[in-house]
Amino acid sequence: MLIKVVCLLALIFSLPSFSHPVIYKEGTVVSSSNMKSYSDNQLMYSWSNRWASGLNHWRFTKDESNTDLAFLKTNYLLYRYNGEFSQGNIYVHGGFGVADSEIEKRQTNEAYMTGVEMDWETRTLYTSWKYYYFTSPKVTDISMTQARIGFSPYEAGFDQLQSWFMVQVMYMPDVEKEAIITPLLRFFYKNVLWEIGSSTRAEWMLNIMVHY
Protein backbone atom coordinates (compact mmCIF):
# COMPACT_ATOMS: atom_id res chain seq x y z
CA MET A 1 0.00 0.00 0.00
CA LEU A 2 2.82 2.42 0.88
CA ILE A 3 4.46 1.84 -2.50
CA LYS A 4 1.22 2.71 -4.32
CA VAL A 5 0.82 5.91 -2.29
CA VAL A 6 4.38 6.97 -3.15
CA CYS A 7 3.77 6.24 -6.82
CA LEU A 8 0.55 8.23 -6.84
CA LEU A 9 2.45 11.17 -5.39
CA ALA A 10 4.97 10.76 -8.18
CA LEU A 11 2.11 10.87 -10.67
CA ILE A 12 1.02 14.20 -9.22
CA PHE A 13 4.47 15.58 -10.07
CA SER A 14 4.65 14.00 -13.50
CA LEU A 15 1.13 13.57 -14.82
CA PRO A 16 1.83 12.30 -18.36
CA SER A 17 3.77 9.37 -16.85
CA PHE A 18 0.45 7.57 -16.56
CA SER A 19 0.88 6.62 -20.20
CA HIS A 20 4.29 5.01 -19.64
CA PRO A 21 4.83 1.33 -20.55
CA VAL A 22 5.62 0.48 -16.90
CA ILE A 23 3.73 1.99 -13.95
CA TYR A 24 3.98 1.33 -10.20
CA LYS A 25 4.52 -2.15 -8.74
CA GLU A 26 1.43 -4.41 -8.91
CA GLY A 27 -0.41 -1.95 -11.14
CA THR A 28 -2.55 -3.16 -14.07
CA VAL A 29 -3.12 -1.21 -17.28
CA VAL A 30 -5.81 -1.78 -19.92
CA SER A 31 -5.38 0.31 -23.08
CA SER A 32 -6.75 0.61 -26.59
CA SER A 33 -5.35 2.85 -29.37
CA ASN A 34 -7.31 3.09 -32.61
CA MET A 35 -6.96 4.68 -36.04
CA LYS A 36 -8.10 3.61 -39.51
CA SER A 37 -4.71 2.12 -40.37
CA TYR A 38 -3.97 0.35 -37.07
CA SER A 39 -5.10 -0.58 -33.58
CA ASP A 40 -3.10 -1.53 -30.48
CA ASN A 41 -4.80 -3.23 -27.51
CA GLN A 42 -2.94 -4.19 -24.33
CA LEU A 43 -3.41 -5.74 -20.91
CA MET A 44 -0.22 -5.25 -18.87
CA TYR A 45 0.76 -5.97 -15.26
CA SER A 46 3.73 -4.27 -13.58
CA TRP A 47 5.74 -6.74 -11.51
CA SER A 48 7.94 -3.86 -10.34
CA ASN A 49 8.43 -0.20 -11.17
CA ARG A 50 10.83 -1.28 -13.95
CA TRP A 51 9.21 -4.37 -15.50
CA ALA A 52 5.76 -5.16 -16.87
CA SER A 53 4.37 -8.00 -18.98
CA GLY A 54 1.07 -9.03 -20.49
CA LEU A 55 -0.96 -9.49 -23.67
CA ASN A 56 -0.79 -7.28 -26.76
CA HIS A 57 -2.84 -7.36 -29.99
CA TRP A 58 -2.10 -5.26 -33.08
CA ARG A 59 -4.11 -4.82 -36.26
CA PHE A 60 -2.66 -3.14 -39.38
CA THR A 61 -4.85 -2.31 -42.38
CA LYS A 62 -3.47 -1.89 -45.90
CA ASP A 63 -5.70 -1.65 -48.97
CA GLU A 64 -8.69 -2.92 -46.95
CA SER A 65 -6.73 -6.06 -45.89
CA ASN A 66 -5.87 -6.68 -42.23
CA THR A 67 -2.81 -8.17 -40.61
CA ASP A 68 -3.39 -9.25 -37.00
CA LEU A 69 -0.57 -9.92 -34.54
CA ALA A 70 -0.97 -11.22 -30.99
CA PHE A 71 1.91 -11.28 -28.51
CA LEU A 72 3.01 -12.17 -25.05
CA LYS A 73 4.85 -8.92 -24.40
CA THR A 74 7.27 -7.48 -21.85
CA ASN A 75 8.25 -3.84 -21.19
CA TYR A 76 11.39 -2.85 -19.28
CA LEU A 77 12.50 0.54 -17.93
CA LEU A 78 16.13 0.74 -19.05
CA TYR A 79 16.94 4.23 -17.76
CA ARG A 80 15.21 7.02 -15.84
CA TYR A 81 16.34 10.60 -15.33
CA ASN A 82 14.77 12.54 -12.46
CA GLY A 83 15.48 16.27 -12.60
CA GLU A 84 14.20 18.99 -10.32
CA PHE A 85 11.33 19.86 -12.64
CA SER A 86 11.47 17.18 -15.35
CA GLN A 87 11.72 13.46 -15.96
CA GLY A 88 13.07 11.34 -18.81
CA ASN A 89 12.78 7.62 -19.52
CA ILE A 90 14.06 4.96 -21.92
CA TYR A 91 12.11 1.70 -22.31
CA VAL A 92 12.70 -1.44 -24.34
CA HIS A 93 9.99 -3.83 -25.55
CA GLY A 94 9.90 -7.41 -26.72
CA GLY A 95 7.35 -10.09 -27.49
CA PHE A 96 6.55 -13.30 -29.32
CA GLY A 97 3.28 -14.69 -30.63
CA VAL A 98 1.38 -15.29 -33.86
CA ALA A 99 0.51 -13.35 -37.02
CA ASP A 100 -2.50 -13.82 -39.28
CA SER A 101 -2.92 -11.95 -42.57
CA GLU A 102 -5.71 -11.73 -45.14
CA ILE A 103 -3.05 -10.85 -47.68
CA GLU A 104 -1.52 -14.31 -47.16
CA LYS A 105 -4.89 -16.14 -47.24
CA ARG A 106 -5.30 -16.21 -43.48
CA GLN A 107 -2.12 -18.15 -42.82
CA THR A 108 -1.13 -18.18 -39.16
CA ASN A 109 2.59 -18.15 -38.34
CA GLU A 110 4.92 -17.27 -35.50
CA ALA A 111 5.66 -13.58 -34.99
CA TYR A 112 8.07 -11.43 -32.98
CA MET A 113 8.24 -7.79 -31.95
CA THR A 114 10.94 -5.49 -30.60
CA GLY A 115 10.86 -1.81 -29.72
CA VAL A 116 12.35 1.14 -27.94
CA GLU A 117 10.64 4.19 -26.46
CA MET A 118 11.95 7.46 -25.03
CA ASP A 119 10.21 10.43 -23.41
CA TRP A 120 10.95 13.65 -21.59
CA GLU A 121 8.36 15.70 -19.73
CA THR A 122 7.59 18.44 -17.25
CA ARG A 123 4.19 19.27 -15.79
CA THR A 124 3.34 21.35 -18.87
CA LEU A 125 5.56 20.00 -21.67
CA TYR A 126 5.77 16.51 -23.17
CA THR A 127 7.89 14.88 -25.88
CA SER A 128 8.20 11.22 -26.87
CA TRP A 129 9.62 8.98 -29.56
CA LYS A 130 9.06 5.27 -30.12
CA TYR A 131 9.98 2.63 -32.67
CA TYR A 132 8.43 -0.83 -33.09
CA TYR A 133 9.39 -3.63 -35.45
CA PHE A 134 7.12 -6.61 -36.12
CA THR A 135 8.25 -9.64 -38.06
CA SER A 136 6.72 -12.95 -39.09
CA PRO A 137 8.89 -15.03 -41.46
CA LYS A 138 6.05 -16.15 -43.74
CA VAL A 139 3.55 -13.32 -43.27
CA THR A 140 4.95 -9.80 -43.04
CA ASP A 141 7.46 -7.29 -41.68
CA ILE A 142 6.10 -4.01 -40.35
CA SER A 143 7.92 -1.08 -38.77
CA MET A 144 6.34 1.85 -36.92
CA THR A 145 7.96 5.12 -35.85
CA GLN A 146 5.97 7.58 -33.76
CA ALA A 147 6.91 10.98 -32.32
CA ARG A 148 4.88 13.37 -30.17
CA ILE A 149 5.19 16.86 -28.78
CA GLY A 150 2.61 18.57 -26.60
CA PHE A 151 1.82 21.05 -23.88
CA SER A 152 -0.72 21.65 -21.15
CA PRO A 153 -2.08 25.20 -20.74
CA TYR A 154 -2.26 24.81 -16.94
CA GLU A 155 -0.96 22.75 -14.03
CA ALA A 156 -3.51 20.54 -12.28
CA GLY A 157 -3.54 18.23 -9.28
CA PHE A 158 -3.99 14.48 -9.46
CA ASP A 159 -7.70 14.71 -8.53
CA GLN A 160 -8.38 17.37 -11.19
CA LEU A 161 -8.98 17.07 -14.91
CA GLN A 162 -5.78 17.55 -16.90
CA SER A 163 -5.86 18.64 -20.53
CA TRP A 164 -3.12 18.43 -23.15
CA PHE A 165 -2.77 19.47 -26.77
CA MET A 166 -0.40 17.28 -28.78
CA VAL A 167 0.75 16.63 -32.32
CA GLN A 168 1.65 13.09 -33.31
CA VAL A 169 3.66 12.06 -36.37
CA MET A 170 3.57 8.37 -37.27
CA TYR A 171 5.33 6.61 -40.14
CA MET A 172 4.56 3.02 -41.14
CA PRO A 173 6.20 2.53 -44.58
CA ASP A 174 4.90 -1.04 -44.89
CA VAL A 175 1.31 0.15 -44.35
CA GLU A 176 1.15 3.80 -45.49
CA LYS A 177 3.45 5.51 -47.99
CA GLU A 178 3.22 8.89 -46.22
CA ALA A 179 3.60 9.92 -42.60
CA ILE A 180 0.35 10.41 -40.68
CA ILE A 181 0.20 13.75 -38.83
CA THR A 182 -2.46 13.89 -36.13
CA PRO A 183 -3.29 16.82 -33.82
CA LEU A 184 -5.00 15.45 -30.72
CA LEU A 185 -6.38 16.31 -27.31
CA ARG A 186 -5.39 14.28 -24.25
CA PHE A 187 -7.46 14.26 -21.07
CA PHE A 188 -6.50 12.63 -17.81
CA TYR A 189 -8.72 12.28 -14.74
CA LYS A 190 -7.59 10.15 -11.79
CA ASN A 191 -6.98 6.67 -13.24
CA VAL A 192 -8.44 7.22 -16.73
CA LEU A 193 -6.68 8.74 -19.75
CA TRP A 194 -8.35 9.31 -23.11
CA GLU A 195 -7.29 10.92 -26.38
CA ILE A 196 -9.27 12.09 -29.38
CA GLY A 197 -7.94 13.49 -32.64
CA SER A 198 -8.12 13.64 -36.40
CA SER A 199 -5.23 13.41 -38.83
CA THR A 200 -4.56 15.95 -41.56
CA ARG A 201 -6.16 13.38 -43.88
CA ALA A 202 -9.34 13.40 -41.76
CA GLU A 203 -8.68 9.98 -40.21
CA TRP A 204 -10.08 9.72 -36.67
CA MET A 205 -8.14 8.69 -33.57
CA LEU A 206 -9.54 7.36 -30.30
CA ASN A 207 -7.33 6.10 -27.48
CA ILE A 208 -8.20 5.12 -23.91
CA MET A 209 -6.18 3.81 -20.98
CA VAL A 210 -7.25 2.78 -17.47
CA HIS A 211 -4.97 1.71 -14.65
CA TYR A 212 -5.83 -0.12 -11.44
C-alpha positions in Angstrom: 0.0 0.0 0.0 2.8 2.4 0.9 4.5 1.8 -2.5 1.2 2.7 -4.3 0.8 5.9 -2.3 4.4 7.0 -3.1 3.8 6.2 -6.8 0.6 8.2 -6.8 2.5 11.2 -5.4 5.0 10.8 -8.2 2.1 10.9 -10.7 1.0 14.2 -9.2 4.5 15.6 -10.1 4.6 14.0 -13.5 1.1 13.6 -14.8 1.8 12.3 -18.4 3.8 9.4 -16.8 0.4 7.6 -16.6 0.9 6.6 -20.2 4.3 5.0 -19.6 4.8 1.3 -20.5 5.6 0.5 -16.9 3.7 2.0 -13.9 4.0 1.3 -10.2 4.5 -2.2 -8.7 1.4 -4.4 -8.9 -0.4 -2.0 -11.1 -2.5 -3.2 -14.1 -3.1 -1.2 -17.3 -5.8 -1.8 -19.9 -5.4 0.3 -23.1 -6.7 0.6 -26.6 -5.3 2.8 -29.4 -7.3 3.1 -32.6 -7.0 4.7 -36.0 -8.1 3.6 -39.5 -4.7 2.1 -40.4 -4.0 0.4 -37.1 -5.1 -0.6 -33.6 -3.1 -1.5 -30.5 -4.8 -3.2 -27.5 -2.9 -4.2 -24.3 -3.4 -5.7 -20.9 -0.2 -5.2 -18.9 0.8 -6.0 -15.3 3.7 -4.3 -13.6 5.7 -6.7 -11.5 7.9 -3.9 -10.3 8.4 -0.2 -11.2 10.8 -1.3 -14.0 9.2 -4.4 -15.5 5.8 -5.2 -16.9 4.4 -8.0 -19.0 1.1 -9.0 -20.5 -1.0 -9.5 -23.7 -0.8 -7.3 -26.8 -2.8 -7.4 -30.0 -2.1 -5.3 -33.1 -4.1 -4.8 -36.3 -2.7 -3.1 -39.4 -4.9 -2.3 -42.4 -3.5 -1.9 -45.9 -5.7 -1.6 -49.0 -8.7 -2.9 -46.9 -6.7 -6.1 -45.9 -5.9 -6.7 -42.2 -2.8 -8.2 -40.6 -3.4 -9.3 -37.0 -0.6 -9.9 -34.5 -1.0 -11.2 -31.0 1.9 -11.3 -28.5 3.0 -12.2 -25.0 4.8 -8.9 -24.4 7.3 -7.5 -21.9 8.3 -3.8 -21.2 11.4 -2.8 -19.3 12.5 0.5 -17.9 16.1 0.7 -19.1 16.9 4.2 -17.8 15.2 7.0 -15.8 16.3 10.6 -15.3 14.8 12.5 -12.5 15.5 16.3 -12.6 14.2 19.0 -10.3 11.3 19.9 -12.6 11.5 17.2 -15.3 11.7 13.5 -16.0 13.1 11.3 -18.8 12.8 7.6 -19.5 14.1 5.0 -21.9 12.1 1.7 -22.3 12.7 -1.4 -24.3 10.0 -3.8 -25.5 9.9 -7.4 -26.7 7.3 -10.1 -27.5 6.6 -13.3 -29.3 3.3 -14.7 -30.6 1.4 -15.3 -33.9 0.5 -13.3 -37.0 -2.5 -13.8 -39.3 -2.9 -11.9 -42.6 -5.7 -11.7 -45.1 -3.0 -10.9 -47.7 -1.5 -14.3 -47.2 -4.9 -16.1 -47.2 -5.3 -16.2 -43.5 -2.1 -18.1 -42.8 -1.1 -18.2 -39.2 2.6 -18.2 -38.3 4.9 -17.3 -35.5 5.7 -13.6 -35.0 8.1 -11.4 -33.0 8.2 -7.8 -31.9 10.9 -5.5 -30.6 10.9 -1.8 -29.7 12.4 1.1 -27.9 10.6 4.2 -26.5 11.9 7.5 -25.0 10.2 10.4 -23.4 10.9 13.7 -21.6 8.4 15.7 -19.7 7.6 18.4 -17.3 4.2 19.3 -15.8 3.3 21.3 -18.9 5.6 20.0 -21.7 5.8 16.5 -23.2 7.9 14.9 -25.9 8.2 11.2 -26.9 9.6 9.0 -29.6 9.1 5.3 -30.1 10.0 2.6 -32.7 8.4 -0.8 -33.1 9.4 -3.6 -35.5 7.1 -6.6 -36.1 8.2 -9.6 -38.1 6.7 -12.9 -39.1 8.9 -15.0 -41.5 6.0 -16.1 -43.7 3.6 -13.3 -43.3 4.9 -9.8 -43.0 7.5 -7.3 -41.7 6.1 -4.0 -40.4 7.9 -1.1 -38.8 6.3 1.8 -36.9 8.0 5.1 -35.9 6.0 7.6 -33.8 6.9 11.0 -32.3 4.9 13.4 -30.2 5.2 16.9 -28.8 2.6 18.6 -26.6 1.8 21.1 -23.9 -0.7 21.7 -21.2 -2.1 25.2 -20.7 -2.3 24.8 -16.9 -1.0 22.7 -14.0 -3.5 20.5 -12.3 -3.5 18.2 -9.3 -4.0 14.5 -9.5 -7.7 14.7 -8.5 -8.4 17.4 -11.2 -9.0 17.1 -14.9 -5.8 17.6 -16.9 -5.9 18.6 -20.5 -3.1 18.4 -23.2 -2.8 19.5 -26.8 -0.4 17.3 -28.8 0.7 16.6 -32.3 1.6 13.1 -33.3 3.7 12.1 -36.4 3.6 8.4 -37.3 5.3 6.6 -40.1 4.6 3.0 -41.1 6.2 2.5 -44.6 4.9 -1.0 -44.9 1.3 0.2 -44.4 1.2 3.8 -45.5 3.4 5.5 -48.0 3.2 8.9 -46.2 3.6 9.9 -42.6 0.4 10.4 -40.7 0.2 13.8 -38.8 -2.5 13.9 -36.1 -3.3 16.8 -33.8 -5.0 15.5 -30.7 -6.4 16.3 -27.3 -5.4 14.3 -24.3 -7.5 14.3 -21.1 -6.5 12.6 -17.8 -8.7 12.3 -14.7 -7.6 10.2 -11.8 -7.0 6.7 -13.2 -8.4 7.2 -16.7 -6.7 8.7 -19.8 -8.4 9.3 -23.1 -7.3 10.9 -26.4 -9.3 12.1 -29.4 -7.9 13.5 -32.6 -8.1 13.6 -36.4 -5.2 13.4 -38.8 -4.6 15.9 -41.6 -6.2 13.4 -43.9 -9.3 13.4 -41.8 -8.7 10.0 -40.2 -10.1 9.7 -36.7 -8.1 8.7 -33.6 -9.5 7.4 -30.3 -7.3 6.1 -27.5 -8.2 5.1 -23.9 -6.2 3.8 -21.0 -7.2 2.8 -17.5 -5.0 1.7 -14.6 -5.8 -0.1 -11.4 
